[in-house]
Amino acid sequence: MADFSSQFDRFTENAKRSLENAEAVATQMGSSYVGTEHILLGVLQQDTSIGAKILKNVGVTFEKAQLVLSFSQQLAGGGYKGASETAKRTLTYSLRVAKEFGQPYCGTEHILFAILSEKSARAISLLKNDLQIDPAVIRSELENYLGNQQYFYAEDERTSSRN
């Protein structure tokens, strides 16, 4: 996504591919912007990513999410304009989340955490209203995962500094 090209090196490969997927999904759906709903679908397309695995654990699949989104997506004219303001805020926050959890790179799990923190995100509405998934359940799983990662990352740092 052009809006984040200067910070692209701070994302993991899965996260980069997820953002590229989000852009492709938005274009395919005729959207003039990339929103959090497209980013959510982009994460789901990265099967091996932590974000996709957590979403699949609660029953969210790319196919289901794409189907509901395509039914509710309104075609907007005017050509492609980049990321929505909500998506920009979400991605900026995802970089901060990675840093707060002591991670050197921002992964799909951080992006998903940031999406779930953005109350006005279209992705929240998609999960809650369209897919009948409680975002709090996903957030809880993510917090457990990120907390464990932070602990293990800190242990690695202490162990390597002693050697």
C-alpha positions as CSV (number, residue, x, y, z in Angstrom):
1,M,0.0,0.0,0.0
2,A,1.5,3.2,-1.2
3,D,0.4,5.1,2.0
4,F,2.8,2.9,4.1
5,S,5.7,2.4,1.6
6,S,8.1,4.3,3.8
7,Q,7.4,1.9,6.7
8,F,7.0,-1.3,4.7
9,D,10.3,-2.7,5.9
10,R,8.9,-2.7,9.5
11,F,6.3,-5.4,8.5
12,T,6.9,-9.2,8.3
13,E,6.6,-10.9,5.0
14,N,3.1,-12.2,5.9
15,A,2.0,-8.7,6.9
16,K,3.4,-7.2,3.6
17,R,1.6,-9.9,1.6
18,S,-1.6,-9.3,3.6
19,L,-1.5,-5.6,2.8
20,E,-0.9,-6.3,-0.9
21,N,-3.8,-8.8,-0.8
22,A,-6.0,-6.1,0.8
23,E,-5.3,-3.8,-2.0
24,A,-6.1,-6.4,-4.6
25,V,-9.4,-7.4,-2.8
26,A,-10.5,-3.7,-2.6
27,T,-9.8,-3.3,-6.4
28,Q,-11.6,-6.5,-7.3
29,M,-14.6,-5.4,-5.3
30,G,-14.7,-2.0,-7.0
31,S,-13.8,-0.1,-3.9
32,S,-12.1,3.3,-4.2
33,Y,-10.2,2.8,-1.0
34,V,-8.6,0.1,1.2
35,G,-10.5,-0.2,4.4
36,T,-10.1,-2.3,7.5
37,E,-12.5,-4.8,6.0
38,H,-10.2,-5.3,3.1
39,I,-7.2,-5.6,5.4
40,L,-9.0,-8.3,7.4
41,L,-9.6,-10.2,4.1
42,G,-5.9,-9.7,3.2
43,V,-4.8,-11.2,6.5
44,L,-7.2,-14.2,6.0
45,Q,-5.6,-14.9,2.6
46,Q,-2.2,-15.4,4.3
47,D,-3.1,-18.9,5.5
48,T,0.2,-19.4,7.4
49,S,0.0,-16.1,9.2
50,I,-0.8,-15.9,13.0
51,G,-3.6,-13.5,12.3
52,A,-5.3,-15.9,9.8
53,K,-4.9,-18.9,12.2
54,I,-6.5,-17.0,15.1
55,L,-9.4,-15.9,12.9
56,K,-9.9,-19.4,11.6
57,N,-9.9,-20.7,15.2
58,V,-13.0,-18.7,15.9
59,G,-14.7,-19.7,12.6
60,V,-13.8,-16.7,10.3
61,T,-12.6,-17.8,6.9
62,F,-11.7,-15.8,3.8
63,E,-14.6,-17.3,1.8
64,K,-17.2,-16.4,4.5
65,A,-15.8,-12.9,5.0
66,Q,-15.5,-12.2,1.3
67,L,-19.1,-13.4,0.7
68,V,-20.6,-11.2,3.3
69,L,-18.5,-8.2,2.3
70,S,-19.4,-8.6,-1.3
71,F,-23.1,-8.5,-0.5
72,S,-22.7,-5.4,1.7
73,Q,-20.0,-3.6,-0.4
74,Q,-21.3,-0.5,-2.1
75,L,-19.5,0.4,-5.3
76,A,-18.0,3.8,-5.0
77,G,-16.9,5.8,-8.0
78,G,-14.0,8.2,-8.5
79,G,-11.1,5.7,-8.9
80,Y,-8.8,4.3,-6.4
81,K,-7.8,6.7,-3.6
82,G,-5.6,4.7,-1.3
83,A,-6.2,3.6,2.3
84,S,-9.2,5.0,4.3
85,E,-8.4,7.2,7.3
86,T,-9.5,4.3,9.6
87,A,-7.1,1.9,7.8
88,K,-4.2,4.4,8.1
89,R,-4.9,4.8,11.8
90,T,-5.1,1.0,12.2
91,L,-1.8,0.4,10.5
92,T,0.0,3.1,12.4
93,Y,-1.3,1.6,15.6
94,S,-0.3,-1.9,14.5
95,L,3.3,-0.7,14.3
96,R,3.0,0.7,17.8
97,V,1.5,-2.5,19.1
98,A,4.4,-4.6,17.8
99,K,6.8,-2.2,19.5
100,E,4.9,-2.3,22.8
101,F,5.0,-6.1,22.8
102,G,8.7,-6.0,22.2
103,Q,8.6,-7.3,18.6
104,P,11.0,-5.9,16.0
105,Y,8.5,-6.3,13.2
106,C,4.8,-5.9,12.8
107,G,3.0,-9.1,11.9
108,T,-0.5,-10.0,11.0
109,E,-1.3,-10.6,14.7
110,H,-0.4,-6.9,15.4
111,I,-2.5,-5.7,12.4
112,L,-5.5,-7.8,13.6
113,F,-5.0,-6.5,17.2
114,A,-5.1,-2.9,15.8
115,I,-8.2,-3.6,13.7
116,L,-10.0,-4.9,16.8
117,S,-9.0,-1.8,18.7
118,E,-10.6,0.5,16.2
119,K,-14.2,0.8,17.3
120,S,-15.3,2.5,14.0
121,A,-13.7,-0.1,11.8
122,R,-15.9,-1.6,9.1
123,A,-14.0,-4.9,9.9
124,I,-15.5,-4.9,13.4
125,S,-19.0,-4.6,11.9
126,L,-18.3,-7.3,9.5
127,L,-17.2,-9.7,12.2
128,K,-19.9,-8.8,14.8
129,N,-23.0,-8.1,12.7
130,D,-22.4,-10.1,9.5
131,L,-20.4,-13.1,10.7
132,Q,-21.8,-13.2,14.2
133,I,-18.3,-13.4,15.8
134,D,-17.6,-11.6,19.0
135,P,-14.5,-9.4,18.4
136,A,-13.7,-9.7,22.2
137,V,-13.1,-13.4,21.8
138,I,-10.6,-12.8,19.0
139,R,-8.9,-10.0,21.0
140,S,-8.6,-12.3,24.0
141,E,-6.9,-15.0,22.0
142,L,-4.6,-12.3,20.5
143,E,-3.7,-10.9,23.9
144,N,-2.8,-14.4,25.1
145,Y,-0.7,-15.0,22.1
146,L,1.1,-11.6,22.1
147,G,1.7,-11.9,25.9
148,N,3.3,-15.2,25.4
149,Q,5.4,-14.0,22.5
150,Q,6.6,-11.0,24.6
151,Y,7.6,-13.3,27.4
152,F,9.5,-15.7,25.1
153,Y,11.2,-12.8,23.2
154,A,12.3,-11.3,26.5
155,E,13.7,-14.7,27.7
156,D,15.6,-15.0,24.4
157,E,17.1,-11.5,24.9
158,R,18.2,-12.4,28.5
159,T,19.7,-15.7,27.5
160,S,21.6,-14.4,24.5
161,S,23.0,-11.5,26.6
162,R,24.4,-13.9,29.1
163,N,26.2,-16.0,26.4
